[in-house]
C-alpha cells in the first residue's frame, strides 16, 4: 500500500480539524475531549475498537480467533491496548462494560442490519436510542448511513431524527458513511473515489462530528465513474487526501476492513495520518488475532499515532 514517499514530511502531513475548529454544543465538546485527550494516547488522536461485526457479518467473523466470540475478549483488548473507545451495540455494552466503565469509553451503535438480505437496498434500522447512550454513559453514538441506497431517503430522515436528539443531549455523532446499492455499483463501485468522497461530504453536511470511511481504491470500473472521476489520474495518497478534505470540519476515522498483514496495516495507518485523519477504527484486524499478537500490533499502530499530536 504505497504512499508518495518522495514528498517531504511536512508536505505529506495534512492538517486535521481540532475541537476549536468545530462548532460544538458544550456536551459534545466535553465528551469529545474525553475521547481525544483523556484516553488512548491523550494527544488528540483516536484509535477505536469496533465489535458490531457480529450483527453486520454474523458469527463467521469470530471463527478465525474463537476466543473473540466472547465480547469480554474485545473489552479486555480495548483496556490493555489503551484504545480511546470501543464501539458496540446495546446489549454488549449493557452486559459487559460494567467492569470497564470509566476506563474504556463507549461508542454506542444505534442502528444495525444483518447481511442476510441483499445490500442493493441497504438500510440499517434503529435498535437503540440516544437516551440509551446517555443511560449507558456513552461518549458518542455511531450511526451507519448508506449513501446511494434506494432506501437512502428513509435513512436520511432517520438520521436527522438521531442528529436532533444528539444536539439535545450533547452527544457526539460518528457516522459510518458507506456507499451502497445498484446505482453506486453502476458508477464505479462502493470503494471508488467518487463514491467515498461523496459519502464523506454527505455525512459532513448532514451533521457528523466524526466520519468513518474506507480508503478509496482503483478498480477496473474506474471508467464508469461520473465525470471528471472517470478520467482522473490519482494515487492512493491523493485519493485519501481528497476524501479527508471532503469531510471538511468533521474528523475522519479510516476503517481497517478485512484482516491485513502487519505491513499493509501499518502502511494504511501511516497513509491515513499523513492525509489528515484523526485516527483509525480497526476491528477484525485486531481481535481476529490472539491477545498477545493483537496487543503487539496495537502498540505498533500507537507508535505511528504518537507522531501526530494535535
Buried (B, 14 or more C-beta within 10 A) or exposed (E): BEBBEEEEEEEBBBEBBEBEEBEBBEBBBEBBBBBBBEBBBEEBBBBBBBBBBBBBBEEEBBEEBEBBBEBBBBBBBBBEBBBBBBBBBBEBBBEBBEEBEEEBBBBBBBBBBEEEEEBBBBBBEEBBBBEBBBBBEBBBBBBBBBBBBBBBEEBBEBBEEBBEBBBEBBBBBBBBBBBBBBBBBEBBBBBBBBBBBBBBBBBBEBBBBBBBBBBBBBBEBBEBBEEEBBEBEBEBBBBBBBBBBBBBEBBBBBBBBEBBEBEEBBBBBBBBBBBBBBBBBBBBBBBBBEBEEBBEBBEEBBEBBEEBEB
